[in-house]
Amino acid sequence: MITRDERSAVLAAGLEAAQGELLQCASWGDVWRYASSLTNETPTVSPAAYEHLQQGDLPDVNDPLRSIADRAVGITQAELAIAETGSVLLIEPSPRDRAVSLLTKHLIVAVSEGDIIEELADGFRWLARQPRAASYATFVTGPSRTADIERSLTIGVQGPSRLTVAVLA
């Protein structure tokens, strides 16, 4: 069993290995300030994150994909972060939530420091205890990557090209 500080350090190392980045934040306000500093447009926010921020552009309820596609920055919330792999667990029940995590160019995922767990197996055990939440769950590890048959790696084709995990103290 490792300490909370050690879990944060292991998470940072896992994120770095996956080409993601860790941002330590004292509050949701810090997340908003960081996101706003990255672009001249208003960051888009998933409904779950909007509950905490009360600012940003929510996806259009009638056409979330069109209203989000290729936006510079999106903010969402993770249920858990897995230190071992540098992954985050997203529970996204609606297309509006999923659009933010899949279609923005730079995704910022906020997670509470107390919700960092040690191993991927712990994440699956958590999901097993949350059968309704598991109806649409995604483990995200770093920015989107894909490679063609010639092994040419491309970042950001099928999801964000940049991932920041904002750990809320």
DSSP file with accessible surface (Angstrom, degrees, kcal/mol):
  #  RESIDUE AA STRUCTURE BP1 BP2  ACC     N-H-->O    O-->H-N    N-H-->O    O-->H-N    TCO  KAPPA ALPHA  PHI   PSI    X-CA   Y-CA   Z-CA
    1    1 A M              0   0  203      0, 0.0     2,-0.3     0, 0.0     0, 0.0   0.000 360.0 360.0 360.0 128.6    0.0    0.0    0.0
    2    2 A I        -     0   0   47      1,-0.1   116,-0.1     2,-0.0     2,-0.0  -0.718 360.0-105.4-107.0 159.4    1.4    3.4   -1.0
    3    3 A T     >  -     0   0   78     -2,-0.3     4,-2.5     1,-0.1     5,-0.2  -0.234  32.4-104.8 -76.3 168.7    0.6    6.8    0.5
    4    4 A R  H  > S+     0   0  121      1,-0.2     4,-2.1     2,-0.2     5,-0.2   0.914 122.8  50.4 -59.4 -43.8   -1.5    9.4   -1.2
    5    5 A D  H  > S+     0   0  123      1,-0.2     4,-2.0     2,-0.2    -1,-0.2   0.905 110.4  49.8 -62.3 -41.0    1.6   11.5   -2.1
    6    6 A E  H  > S+     0   0   97      2,-0.2     4,-2.7     1,-0.2     5,-0.2   0.894 107.6  54.2 -65.9 -38.2    3.3    8.4   -3.6
    7    7 A R  H  X S+     0   0   37     -4,-2.5     4,-2.7     1,-0.2    -2,-0.2   0.914 108.0  50.2 -61.7 -41.4    0.1    7.7   -5.7
    8    8 A S  H  X S+     0   0   10     -4,-2.1     4,-2.4     2,-0.2    -1,-0.2   0.911 111.5  48.3 -62.9 -40.8    0.3   11.2   -7.1
    9    9 A A  H  X S+     0   0   64     -4,-2.0     4,-2.1     2,-0.2    -2,-0.2   0.911 112.8  47.2 -66.2 -41.8    3.9   10.7   -8.0
   10   10 A V  H  X S+     0   0   61     -4,-2.7     4,-2.7     2,-0.2    -2,-0.2   0.910 111.3  52.3 -66.4 -39.7    3.3    7.4   -9.6
   11   11 A L  H  X S+     0   0    0     -4,-2.7     4,-2.8    -5,-0.2     5,-0.2   0.930 108.2  51.0 -60.4 -44.8    0.3    8.9  -11.5
   12   12 A A  H  X S+     0   0   32     -4,-2.4     4,-2.4     1,-0.2    -1,-0.2   0.918 111.3  47.8 -59.5 -42.8    2.5   11.7  -12.8
   13   13 A A  H  X S+     0   0   59     -4,-2.1     4,-2.3     2,-0.2    -1,-0.2   0.911 112.1  49.4 -65.5 -42.0    5.1    9.2  -14.0
   14   14 A G  H  X S+     0   0   12     -4,-2.7     4,-1.5    69,-0.3    -2,-0.2   0.907 111.6  48.9 -63.2 -41.6    2.4    7.1  -15.7
   15   15 A L  H  <>S+     0   0    0     -4,-2.8     5,-3.8     2,-0.2    -2,-0.2   0.918 110.2  51.0 -63.4 -43.4    0.9   10.2  -17.4
   16   16 A E  H ><5S+     0   0  154     -4,-2.4     3,-1.6     1,-0.2    -2,-0.2   0.921 108.5  51.6 -61.4 -43.0    4.4   11.2  -18.6
   17   17 A A  H 3<5S+     0   0   88     -4,-2.3    -1,-0.2     1,-0.3    -2,-0.2   0.839 112.1  47.1 -62.0 -31.6    5.0    7.7  -20.1
   18   18 A A  T 3<5S-     0   0   10     -4,-1.5    -1,-0.3    -5,-0.2    -2,-0.2   0.287 121.3-108.9 -92.3   7.6    1.6    8.0  -21.9
   19   19 A Q  T < 5S+     0   0  115     -3,-1.6   144,-0.4     1,-0.2    -3,-0.2   0.753  81.2 122.4  68.3  26.8    2.5   11.5  -23.1
   20   20 A G      < -     0   0   10     -5,-3.8     2,-0.3    -6,-0.2    -1,-0.2  -0.484  52.7-132.3-102.0-178.9   -0.1   13.1  -20.8
   21   21 A E  E     -a  164   0A  63    142,-1.6   144,-2.9    -2,-0.2     2,-0.4  -0.983   3.9-135.5-140.0 150.7    0.6   15.8  -18.2
   22   22 A L  E     -a  165   0A  50     -2,-0.3     2,-0.4   142,-0.2   144,-0.2  -0.856  14.9-170.6-106.5 138.8   -0.4   16.3  -14.6
   23   23 A L  E     -a  166   0A  44    142,-2.7   144,-2.7    -2,-0.4     2,-0.5  -0.993  14.9-144.6-128.9 121.6   -1.6   19.6  -13.2
   24   24 A Q  E     -a  167   0A 102     -2,-0.4     2,-0.4   142,-0.2   144,-0.2  -0.762  25.3-177.9 -85.5 129.1   -1.9   20.1   -9.4
   25   25 A C  E     -a  168   0A   7    142,-3.0   144,-2.6    -2,-0.5     3,-0.1  -0.983  31.3-157.0-131.6 142.2   -4.9   22.3   -8.6
   26   26 A A  S    S-     0   0   77     -2,-0.4     2,-0.3   142,-0.2    -1,-0.1   0.711  81.3  -2.8 -84.7 -22.9   -6.3   23.6   -5.3
   27   27 A S  S >> S-     0   0   50      1,-0.1     4,-1.3   141,-0.0     3,-0.6  -0.968  75.6 -95.0-157.9 171.2   -9.8   24.1   -6.8
   28   28 A W  H 3> S+     0   0   41     -2,-0.3     4,-2.5     1,-0.2     5,-0.2   0.824 119.9  65.8 -63.2 -30.0  -12.0   23.9   -9.8
   29   29 A G  H 3> S+     0   0   22      1,-0.2     4,-2.6     2,-0.2    -1,-0.2   0.887  98.3  52.1 -59.4 -37.9  -11.3   27.6  -10.3
   30   30 A D  H <> S+     0   0   51     -3,-0.6     4,-2.3     2,-0.2    -1,-0.2   0.892 107.8  51.7 -64.6 -39.6   -7.6   26.7  -11.0
   31   31 A V  H  X S+     0   0    0     -4,-1.3     4,-2.7     2,-0.2    -2,-0.2   0.945 111.3  47.6 -61.2 -45.9   -8.8   24.2  -13.6
   32   32 A W  H  X S+     0   0   33     -4,-2.5     4,-2.9     1,-0.2     5,-0.2   0.922 110.9  50.3 -62.7 -44.8  -10.9   26.9  -15.3
   33   33 A R  H  X S+     0   0  146     -4,-2.6     4,-1.6     2,-0.2    -1,-0.2   0.917 112.5  47.4 -61.6 -42.2   -8.0   29.5  -15.2
   34   34 A Y  H  X S+     0   0   48     -4,-2.3     4,-0.6     2,-0.2     3,-0.3   0.959 113.6  47.1 -63.1 -49.0   -5.6   26.9  -16.8
   35   35 A A  H >< S+     0   0    0     -4,-2.7     3,-1.2     1,-0.2     4,-0.4   0.916 111.9  50.8 -59.8 -43.3   -8.1   25.9  -19.5
   36   36 A S  H >< S+     0   0   43     -4,-2.9     3,-0.8     1,-0.3    -1,-0.2   0.800 103.3  59.9 -66.2 -28.9   -8.9   29.6  -20.3
   37   37 A S  H 3< S+     0   0   88     -4,-1.6    -1,-0.3    -3,-0.3    -2,-0.2   0.655  97.9  61.5 -73.6 -13.5   -5.2   30.4  -20.6
   38   38 A L  T << S+     0   0   59     -3,-1.2     2,-0.3    -4,-0.6    -1,-0.2   0.610 111.1  20.0 -88.2 -14.5   -4.9   27.9  -23.4
   39   39 A T    <   -     0   0   31     -3,-0.8    -1,-0.1    -4,-0.4     0, 0.0  -0.986  59.4-131.2-153.0 158.5   -7.3   29.4  -25.9
   40   40 A N  S    S+     0   0  177     -2,-0.3     2,-0.2     2,-0.1    -1,-0.1   0.621  90.7  77.4 -85.6 -17.0   -9.1   32.6  -26.9
   41   41 A E  S    S-     0   0   76      1,-0.1    -2,-0.1    -3,-0.0    -3,-0.1  -0.576  98.2 -94.4 -90.3 158.3  -12.4   30.7  -27.2
   42   42 A T        -     0   0   64     -2,-0.2    31,-0.2     1,-0.1    30,-0.1  -0.554  46.9-113.2 -69.5 127.7  -14.5   29.7  -24.2
   43   43 A P        -     0   0    3      0, 0.0    14,-2.3     0, 0.0     2,-0.3  -0.280  27.2-121.4 -59.4 147.8  -13.6   26.1  -23.1
   44   44 A T  E     -cb  57  74A   0     29,-2.5    31,-2.0    12,-0.2     2,-0.4  -0.707  28.9-157.1 -91.8 146.6  -16.3   23.6  -23.6
   45   45 A V  E     - b   0  75A   0     12,-2.6    31,-0.2    -2,-0.3    55,-0.0  -0.979  14.7-124.1-132.2 134.5  -17.4   21.7  -20.5
   46   46 A S     >  -     0   0    0     29,-2.6     4,-2.6    -2,-0.4     5,-0.2  -0.383  35.1-110.2 -69.1 155.0  -19.1   18.4  -19.9
   47   47 A P  H  > S+     0   0   29      0, 0.0     4,-1.4     0, 0.0    -1,-0.1   0.893 118.9  54.4 -55.1 -37.6  -22.4   18.5  -17.9
   48   48 A A  H  4 S+     0   0   32      1,-0.2     4,-0.5     2,-0.2     3,-0.2   0.916 112.4  42.2 -64.6 -41.5  -20.6   16.8  -15.0
   49   49 A A  H >> S+     0   0    0     26,-0.2     4,-2.0     1,-0.2     3,-1.3   0.856 105.9  63.9 -73.1 -32.1  -17.8   19.4  -14.8
   50   50 A Y  H 3X S+     0   0   69     -4,-2.6     4,-2.8     1,-0.3    -1,-0.2   0.853  91.2  65.6 -60.9 -32.8  -20.3   22.2  -15.4
   51   51 A E  H 3< S+     0   0  142     -4,-1.4    -1,-0.3     1,-0.2    -2,-0.2   0.837 111.5  35.6 -56.7 -32.1  -21.9   21.4  -12.0
   52   52 A H  H <4 S+     0   0   86     -3,-1.3    -2,-0.2    -4,-0.5    -1,-0.2   0.800 126.0  37.1 -90.4 -34.4  -18.6   22.4  -10.4
   53   53 A L  H  < S-     0   0   14     -4,-2.0    -3,-0.2     2,-0.1    -2,-0.2   0.822  74.4-158.6 -89.6 -37.9  -17.6   25.3  -12.6
   54   54 A Q     <  +     0   0  126     -4,-2.8     2,-0.3    -5,-0.2    -4,-0.1   0.811  68.7  78.1  55.6  31.0  -20.9   27.0  -13.5
   55   55 A Q        +     0   0   80     -5,-0.1    -1,-0.2     2,-0.0     2,-0.1  -0.977  57.6  62.2-158.1 163.1  -19.1   28.5  -16.5
   56   56 A G  S    S-     0   0   19     -2,-0.3     2,-0.6    -3,-0.1   -12,-0.2  -0.385  85.4 -57.9 106.0 171.6  -18.0   27.4  -20.0
   57   57 A D  B     -c   44   0A  68    -14,-2.3   -12,-2.6    -2,-0.1     3,-0.1  -0.821  47.5-149.4 -93.4 121.2  -19.9   26.2  -23.1
   58   58 A L        -     0   0   67     -2,-0.6   -12,-0.1   -14,-0.2     3,-0.1  -0.594  32.2 -95.1 -81.0 149.2  -22.1   23.2  -22.6
   59   59 A P        -     0   0    3      0, 0.0     2,-0.2     0, 0.0    -1,-0.1  -0.343  48.0 -96.4 -60.3 145.2  -22.6   20.9  -25.6
   60   60 A D        -     0   0   74      3,-0.4     3,-0.2     4,-0.2     7,-0.2  -0.467  28.1-141.2 -62.8 127.0  -25.7   21.6  -27.6
   61   61 A V  S    S+     0   0   96     -2,-0.2    -1,-0.2     1,-0.2    35,-0.1   0.839  99.9  44.9 -63.1 -31.2  -28.4   19.2  -26.3
   62   62 A N  S    S+     0   0  145      1,-0.2    -1,-0.2     2,-0.1    -2,-0.1   0.769 133.7  12.1 -85.6 -26.8  -29.7   18.6  -29.8
   63   63 A D     >  +     0   0   62     -3,-0.2     4,-1.9     1,-0.1    -3,-0.4  -0.456  66.7 163.8-149.5  69.6  -26.4   18.2  -31.6
   64   64 A P  H  > S+     0   0   16      0, 0.0     4,-1.1     0, 0.0     5,-0.2   0.858  75.7  56.4 -62.3 -33.4  -23.6   17.8  -29.2
   65   65 A L  H >> S+     0   0  100      1,-0.2     4,-2.5     2,-0.2     3,-0.6   0.948 109.5  43.5 -66.2 -46.2  -21.1   16.4  -31.8
   66   66 A R  H 34 S+     0   0  199      1,-0.2    -1,-0.2     2,-0.2    -3,-0.0   0.888 113.1  52.2 -66.8 -36.1  -21.4   19.4  -34.1
   67   67 A S  H 3< S+     0   0   40     -4,-1.9    -1,-0.2     1,-0.2    -2,-0.2   0.699 120.7  32.7 -75.7 -14.0  -21.2   21.9  -31.2
   68   68 A I  H X< S+     0   0    0     -4,-1.1     3,-2.3    -3,-0.6    -2,-0.2   0.710  81.5 123.9-110.9 -29.7  -18.0   20.3  -29.8
   69   69 A A  T 3< S-     0   0   48     -4,-2.5    35,-0.1     1,-0.3    34,-0.1  -0.069  89.7  -6.1 -48.4 124.5  -16.1   19.0  -32.8
   70   70 A D  T 3  S+     0   0  118     33,-1.7    -1,-0.3     1,-0.2    34,-0.2   0.637  85.3 159.9  65.6  19.7  -12.5   20.4  -32.9
   71   71 A R    <   -     0   0   44     -3,-2.3    34,-2.9    32,-0.3    35,-0.4  -0.446  45.8-125.1 -64.8 148.1  -13.0   22.8  -30.0
   72   72 A A  S    S+     0   0   29     32,-0.2    34,-1.1     1,-0.2     2,-0.4   0.907  85.5  18.5 -65.7 -44.3   -9.6   23.8  -28.6
   73   73 A V  E     - d   0 106A   2     32,-0.2   -29,-2.5   -31,-0.2     2,-0.3  -0.993  60.3-177.0-137.5 134.9  -10.2   22.8  -25.0
   74   74 A G  E     -bd  44 107A   0     32,-2.5    34,-2.9    -2,-0.4     2,-0.4  -0.958  10.3-155.1-126.7 149.0  -12.6   20.6  -23.2
   75   75 A I  E     +bd  45 108A   0    -31,-2.0   -29,-2.6    -2,-0.3     2,-0.3  -0.986  22.3 155.9-125.1 132.4  -13.0   20.0  -19.4
   76   76 A T  E     - d   0 109A   3     32,-2.5    34,-2.6    -2,-0.4     2,-0.4  -0.823  34.0-112.7-141.6-177.6  -14.6   16.9  -17.9
   77   77 A Q  E     - d   0 110A  57     -2,-0.3    14,-0.4    32,-0.2     2,-0.3  -0.964  18.0-148.5-126.3 138.6  -14.5   14.9  -14.6
   78   78 A A        -     0   0    2     32,-2.9    34,-0.3    -2,-0.4    12,-0.2  -0.767  11.2-148.0-102.0 150.7  -13.1   11.5  -13.9
   79   79 A E  S    S+     0   0   71     10,-2.7     2,-0.3    -2,-0.3    11,-0.1   0.850  83.4   0.4 -77.5 -40.1  -14.4    9.1  -11.3
   80   80 A L  E     -F   89   0B   7      9,-0.9     9,-2.8    31,-0.1     2,-0.4  -0.962  57.7-144.7-143.7 159.5  -10.9    7.7  -10.6
   81   81 A A  E     -Fg  88 116B   0     34,-2.0    36,-3.1    -2,-0.3     2,-0.7  -0.985  18.3-142.2-123.9 140.1   -7.3    8.0  -11.7
   82   82 A I  E  >> -Fg  87 117B   0      5,-3.0     4,-1.8    -2,-0.4     5,-1.1  -0.900   7.4-163.4-106.7 110.7   -5.1    4.9  -11.8
   83   83 A A  T  45S+     0   0    1     34,-3.1   -69,-0.3    -2,-0.7     3,-0.2   0.912  83.9  61.1 -59.8 -45.2   -1.6    5.6  -10.7
   84   84 A E  T  45S+     0   0  105     34,-2.1    -1,-0.2    33,-0.3    35,-0.1   0.844 121.8  20.1 -52.6 -41.1    0.0    2.5  -12.2
   85   85 A T  T  45S-     0   0   42     -3,-0.5    -1,-0.2    33,-0.1    -2,-0.2   0.507  99.4-118.5-110.4  -9.9   -1.0    3.4  -15.7
   86   86 A G  T  <5 +     0   0    0     -4,-1.8    56,-0.5     1,-0.2    -3,-0.2   0.745  68.1 143.7  73.5  23.3   -1.6    7.1  -15.6
   87   87 A S  E   < -F   82   0B   3     -5,-1.1    -5,-3.0    54,-0.2     2,-0.3  -0.525  41.4-148.9 -95.0 161.0   -5.2    6.4  -16.7
   88   88 A V  E     -FH  81 140B   1     52,-2.2    52,-2.8    -7,-0.3     2,-0.6  -0.947  13.4-134.0-124.2 149.4   -8.4    8.1  -15.8
   89   89 A L  E     -FH  80 139B   0     -9,-2.8   -10,-2.7    -2,-0.3    -9,-0.9  -0.924  21.3-165.7-105.0 117.2  -11.8    6.4  -15.6
   90   90 A L  E     - H   0 138B   1     48,-3.1    48,-2.5    -2,-0.6     2,-0.6  -0.892   9.9-164.3-104.1 130.2  -14.6    8.4  -17.2
   91   91 A I  E     + H   0 137B  30     -2,-0.5    46,-0.2   -14,-0.4   -14,-0.1  -0.961  18.0 172.4-110.1 109.2  -18.2    7.6  -16.6
   92   92 A E        +     0   0    4     44,-1.5     6,-0.1    -2,-0.6    -2,-0.0  -0.834  12.0 176.6-126.4  92.6  -20.1    9.3  -19.4
   93   93 A P        +     0   0   91      0, 0.0    -1,-0.1     0, 0.0    44,-0.1   0.709  64.1  46.0 -72.5 -19.7  -23.8    8.5  -19.5
   94   94 A S  S >> S-     0   0   34      1,-0.1     4,-2.2    42,-0.1     3,-0.5  -0.858  81.4-116.6-126.3 158.7  -24.8   10.8  -22.3
   95   95 A P  H 3> S+     0   0   71      0, 0.0     4,-2.6     0, 0.0     5,-0.2   0.832 114.9  61.7 -58.3 -30.3  -23.5   11.8  -25.8
   96   96 A R  H 3> S+     0   0   65      2,-0.2     4,-1.0     1,-0.2   -36,-0.0   0.907 107.4  42.9 -63.4 -41.2  -23.0   15.3  -24.4
   97   97 A D  H <> S+     0   0   13     -3,-0.5     4,-1.4     1,-0.2     3,-0.3   0.940 115.7  48.1 -67.6 -47.3  -20.5   14.0  -21.9
   98   98 A R  H  X S+     0   0   52     -4,-2.2     4,-1.8     1,-0.2     5,-0.3   0.854 103.1  62.5 -64.3 -35.0  -18.8   11.7  -24.4
   99   99 A A  H  X S+     0   0    1     -4,-2.6     4,-2.5     1,-0.2     5,-0.4   0.909 102.2  51.0 -59.3 -41.1  -18.5   14.5  -27.0
  100  100 A V  H  X S+     0   0    0     -4,-1.0     4,-1.1    -3,-0.3    -1,-0.2   0.942 113.6  43.1 -63.3 -45.8  -16.3   16.6  -24.8
  101  101 A S  H  < S+     0   0    7     -4,-1.4    -1,-0.2     1,-0.2    -2,-0.2   0.743 123.7  36.2 -75.8 -19.4  -13.9   13.8  -24.0
  102  102 A L  H  < S+     0   0   82     -4,-1.8    -2,-0.2    57,-0.2    -1,-0.2   0.738 120.5  37.5-102.8 -26.4  -13.7   12.5  -27.6
  103  103 A L  H  < S+     0   0   58     -4,-2.5   -33,-1.7    -5,-0.3   -32,-0.3   0.571  87.0  93.4-112.1 -11.7  -13.9   15.6  -29.8
  104  104 A T     <  -     0   0    2     -4,-1.1   -32,-0.2    -5,-0.4     3,-0.2  -0.523  69.2-133.3 -81.8 156.6  -11.9   18.4  -28.2
  105  105 A K  S    S+     0   0  111    -34,-2.9    56,-1.6     1,-0.3    57,-1.4   0.868  95.4  30.0 -77.0 -38.2   -8.3   18.9  -29.1
  106  106 A H  E    S-de  73 162A  11    -34,-1.1   -32,-2.5   -35,-0.4     2,-0.5  -0.968  77.0-161.4-125.3 115.0   -7.0   19.3  -25.6
  107  107 A L  E     -de  74 163A   2     55,-2.6    57,-2.6    -2,-0.5     2,-0.5  -0.842   3.8-164.3-101.2 128.0   -8.9   17.5  -22.9
  108  108 A I  E     -de  75 164A   0    -34,-2.9   -32,-2.5    -2,-0.5     2,-0.6  -0.962   7.6-166.6-109.0 121.3   -8.5   18.4  -19.2
  109  109 A V  E     -de  76 165A   0     55,-2.9    57,-2.5    -2,-0.5     2,-0.4  -0.949   6.4-153.0-113.0 117.9   -9.8   15.8  -16.9
  110  110 A A  E     +de  77 166A   0    -34,-2.6   -32,-2.9    -2,-0.6     2,-0.3  -0.724  19.4 170.2 -90.7 138.2  -10.3   16.8  -13.2
  111  111 A V  E     - e   0 167A   2     55,-2.4    57,-2.9    -2,-0.4     2,-0.2  -0.993  35.2-111.4-145.9 142.0  -10.1   14.2  -10.5
  112  112 A S  E >   - e   0 168A  51    -34,-0.3     3,-2.1    -2,-0.3    57,-0.2  -0.503  24.2-127.0 -71.5 140.7   -9.9   14.5   -6.7
  113  113 A E  G >  S+     0   0   29     55,-2.9     3,-1.4     1,-0.3    -1,-0.1   0.861 111.5  59.5 -56.8 -33.2   -6.6   13.5   -5.1
  114  114 A G  G 3  S+     0   0   34     54,-0.3    -1,-0.3     1,-0.3    55,-0.1   0.624  97.0  62.2 -71.7 -10.5   -8.6   11.1   -2.9
  115  115 A D  G <  S+     0   0   68     -3,-2.1   -34,-2.0     2,-0.1     2,-0.6   0.156  73.6 111.7-102.4  17.4   -9.8    9.3   -6.0
  116  116 A I  E <   -g   81   0B   3     -3,-1.4     2,-0.2   -36,-0.2   -34,-0.2  -0.830  50.1-170.1 -89.4 122.5   -6.4    8.2   -7.2
  117  117 A I  E     -g   82   0B  35    -36,-3.1   -34,-3.1    -2,-0.6   -33,-0.3  -0.702  24.5-123.1-110.6 165.3   -6.1    4.4   -6.8
  118  118 A E  S    S+     0   0   41     -2,-0.2   -34,-2.1   -36,-0.2     2,-0.3   0.946  79.4  23.7 -75.1 -53.5   -3.0    2.2   -7.1
  119  119 A E    >>  -     0   0   85    -36,-0.2     4,-1.2   -35,-0.1     3,-0.7  -0.846  66.7-120.5-125.5 157.0   -3.7   -0.3   -9.8
  120  120 A L  H 3> S+     0   0   55     -2,-0.3     4,-1.9     1,-0.3     3,-0.5   0.875 113.6  61.7 -58.7 -37.5   -5.9   -0.9  -12.8
  121  121 A A  H 3> S+     0   0   40      1,-0.3     4,-2.3     2,-0.2    -1,-0.3   0.873  99.0  56.1 -58.8 -35.4   -7.4   -4.0  -11.1
  122  122 A D  H <> S+     0   0   46     -3,-0.7     4,-2.3     1,-0.2    -1,-0.3   0.871 104.5  53.7 -63.7 -36.1   -8.7   -1.7   -8.4
  123  123 A G  H  X S+     0   0    0     -4,-1.2     4,-2.4    -3,-0.5    -2,-0.2   0.907 108.5  47.9 -64.4 -41.8  -10.5    0.3  -11.0
  124  124 A F  H  X S+     0   0  110     -4,-1.9     4,-2.2     2,-0.2    -2,-0.2   0.887 110.5  51.7 -68.1 -36.7  -12.2   -2.8  -12.3
  125  125 A R  H  X S+     0   0  128     -4,-2.3     4,-1.1     2,-0.2    -2,-0.2   0.914 109.7  50.5 -63.9 -40.7  -13.2   -3.8   -8.8
  126  126 A W  H >< S+     0   0   43     -4,-2.3     3,-0.7     1,-0.2     4,-0.3   0.936 110.0  50.0 -61.0 -46.3  -14.7   -0.3   -8.3
  127  127 A L  H >< S+     0   0   22     -4,-2.4     3,-1.7     1,-0.2     7,-0.3   0.881 103.6  59.4 -60.3 -38.3  -16.6   -0.7  -11.5
  128  128 A A  H 3< S+     0   0   80     -4,-2.2    -1,-0.2     1,-0.3    -2,-0.2   0.814 105.1  50.0 -61.8 -27.9  -18.0   -4.1  -10.4
  129  129 A R  T << S+     0   0  160     -4,-1.1    -1,-0.3    -3,-0.7    -2,-0.2   0.475 108.6  55.8 -86.8  -3.6  -19.5   -2.4   -7.4
  130  130 A Q    <>  +     0   0   70     -3,-1.7     4,-1.9    -4,-0.3     3,-0.3  -0.534  62.1 164.1-124.2  61.9  -21.1    0.3   -9.7
  131  131 A P  T  4 S+     0   0  100      0, 0.0    -1,-0.1     0, 0.0     4,-0.1   0.859  76.8  47.5 -57.8 -35.0  -23.2   -1.7  -12.2
  132  132 A R  T >4 S+     0   0  227      1,-0.2     3,-1.3     2,-0.2     4,-0.2   0.899 111.1  51.3 -72.1 -38.2  -25.3    1.2  -13.4
  133  133 A A  G >4 S+     0   0   26     -3,-0.3     3,-1.1     1,-0.3    -1,-0.2   0.829  99.9  65.6 -66.4 -29.7  -22.2    3.5  -13.8
  134  134 A A  G >< S+     0   0   42     -4,-1.9     3,-0.5    -7,-0.3    -1,-0.3   0.462  70.1  96.1 -76.8   2.6  -20.5    0.8  -15.8
  135  135 A S  G <  S+     0   0   99     -3,-1.3    -1,-0.2     1,-0.3     2,-0.2   0.842 106.6  10.4 -63.2 -28.5  -23.0    1.1  -18.7
  136  136 A Y  G <  S+     0   0   86     -3,-1.1   -44,-1.5    -4,-0.2     2,-0.4  -0.727  86.4 151.9-149.2  96.9  -20.6    3.5  -20.4
  137  137 A A  E <   -H   91   0B  36     -3,-0.5     2,-0.4    -2,-0.2   -46,-0.2  -0.975  19.2-169.1-128.3 142.2  -17.2    3.6  -18.8
  138  138 A T  E     -H   90   0B  45    -48,-2.5   -48,-3.1    -2,-0.4     2,-0.6  -0.997  15.7-149.2-135.1 130.1  -13.9    4.5  -20.5
  139  139 A F  E     -H   89   0B  54     -2,-0.4     2,-0.5   -50,-0.2   -50,-0.2  -0.885  22.7-163.4 -91.9 122.3  -10.3    4.1  -19.2
  140  140 A V  E     -H   88   0B  31    -52,-2.8   -52,-2.2    -2,-0.6     2,-0.5  -0.940  11.9-178.1-112.5 127.8   -8.3    6.9  -20.9
  141  141 A T        -     0   0   60     -2,-0.5   -54,-0.2   -54,-0.2   -55,-0.1  -0.910  57.2 -42.1-127.2  99.4   -4.5    6.7  -21.0
  142  142 A G  S    S-     0   0    6     -2,-0.5    -1,-0.2   -56,-0.5  -123,-0.2  -0.025  96.2 -32.8  75.1 179.7   -2.8    9.7  -22.6
  143  143 A P  S    S-     0   0    7      0, 0.0    18,-0.2     0, 0.0    -2,-0.1  -0.257  82.2 -78.1 -68.3 162.1   -3.8   11.5  -25.8
  144  144 A S        -     0   0   23     16,-2.6    12,-2.7    18,-0.1     2,-0.4  -0.343  54.4-174.8 -62.1 136.5   -5.4    9.5  -28.7
  145  145 A R  E     +I  155   0C  86     10,-0.2     2,-0.3    11,-0.1    10,-0.2  -0.991  11.7 169.6-133.8 146.6   -3.0    7.5  -30.8
  146  146 A T  E     -I  154   0C  46      8,-2.1     8,-3.2    -2,-0.4     2,-0.3  -0.984  12.1-160.0-149.5 153.1   -3.3    5.5  -33.9
  147  147 A A  E     -I  153   0C  60     -2,-0.3     6,-0.2     6,-0.2     2,-0.1  -0.984  12.5-135.7-134.0 147.2   -0.8    3.9  -36.3
  148  148 A D    >   -     0   0   80      4,-1.2     3,-2.3    -2,-0.3     4,-0.1  -0.292  44.2 -84.3 -91.0-176.6   -1.1    2.7  -39.9
  149  149 A I  T 3  S+     0   0  165      1,-0.3    -1,-0.1     2,-0.1    -2,-0.0   0.771 130.0  56.9 -62.5 -23.2    0.2   -0.5  -41.3
  150  150 A E  T 3  S-     0   0  160      2,-0.1    -1,-0.3     1,-0.0     3,-0.1   0.285 118.7-111.9 -90.5   9.7    3.6    1.1  -41.8
  151  151 A R    <   +     0   0  222     -3,-2.3     2,-0.8     1,-0.2    -2,-0.1   0.782  61.5 156.9  66.5  31.1    3.7    1.9  -38.1
  152  152 A S        -     0   0   63     -4,-0.1    -4,-1.2     2,-0.0     2,-0.3  -0.792  34.7-142.6 -88.0 111.7    3.5    5.6  -38.6
  153  153 A L  E     -I  147   0C  98     -2,-0.8     2,-0.4    -6,-0.2    -6,-0.2  -0.579  18.3-172.7 -82.0 133.9    2.1    6.9  -35.3
  154  154 A T  E     -I  146   0C  63     -8,-3.2    -8,-2.1    -2,-0.3     2,-0.4  -0.990  11.7-146.2-126.3 135.7   -0.4    9.8  -35.4
  155  155 A I  E    S+I  145   0C  62     -2,-0.4   -10,-0.2   -10,-0.2     6,-0.2  -0.828  74.7  12.9-101.8 134.6   -1.6   11.6  -32.3
  156  156 A G  S    S+     0   0   25    -12,-2.7     3,-0.4     4,-0.4     5,-0.2   0.583  79.4 120.3  87.5  13.0   -5.1   13.0  -32.0
  157  157 A V  S    S+     0   0   89     -3,-0.3    -2,-0.1   -13,-0.2     4,-0.1   0.924  88.1  25.0 -75.4 -42.7   -6.9   11.4  -34.9
  158  158 A Q  S    S-     0   0  136      2,-0.1    -1,-0.2     3,-0.0   -13,-0.1  -0.020 136.6 -11.5-113.6  30.7   -9.6    9.6  -32.9
  159  159 A G  S    S-     0   0   11     -3,-0.4   -57,-0.2   -15,-0.1   -56,-0.1  -0.966 105.9 -18.0 163.2-171.1   -9.7   11.8  -29.8
  160  160 A P        -     0   0   14      0, 0.0   -16,-2.6     0, 0.0    -4,-0.4  -0.205  41.2-149.5 -59.2 144.5   -7.8   14.6  -28.1
  161  161 A S  S    S+     0   0   60    -56,-1.6     2,-0.3    -5,-0.2   -55,-0.2   0.554  86.0  39.5 -89.3  -7.8   -4.2   15.2  -29.2
  162  162 A R  E     - e   0 106A  96    -57,-1.4   -55,-2.6   -20,-0.1     2,-0.4  -0.998  66.7-167.7-143.8 136.9   -3.3   16.5  -25.7
  163  163 A L  E     - e   0 107A   3   -144,-0.4  -142,-1.6    -2,-0.3     2,-0.4  -0.993   4.1-178.0-129.3 127.4   -4.4   15.2  -22.2
  164  164 A T  E     -ae  21 108A   1    -57,-2.6   -55,-2.9    -2,-0.4     2,-0.7  -0.995  13.7-154.1-120.9 128.8   -4.0   17.0  -18.9
  165  165 A V  E     -ae  22 109A   0   -144,-2.9  -142,-2.7    -2,-0.4     2,-0.7  -0.927  10.5-156.5-101.7 116.5   -5.1   15.4  -15.7
  166  166 A A  E     -ae  23 110A   0    -57,-2.5   -55,-2.4    -2,-0.7     2,-0.6  -0.852   6.0-154.1 -95.7 110.9   -5.9   18.1  -13.1
  167  167 A V  E     -ae  24 111A   0   -144,-2.7  -142,-3.0    -2,-0.7     2,-0.6  -0.793   7.4-147.1 -90.6 119.2   -5.6   16.6   -9.6
  168  168 A L  E      ae  25 112A  18    -57,-2.9   -55,-2.9    -2,-0.6   -54,-0.3  -0.777 360.0 360.0 -90.8 120.3   -7.7   18.6   -7.1
  169  169 A A              0   0   89   -144,-2.6    -1,-0.0    -2,-0.6   -57,-0.0  -0.248 360.0 360.0 -70.6 360.0   -6.2   18.7   -3.6
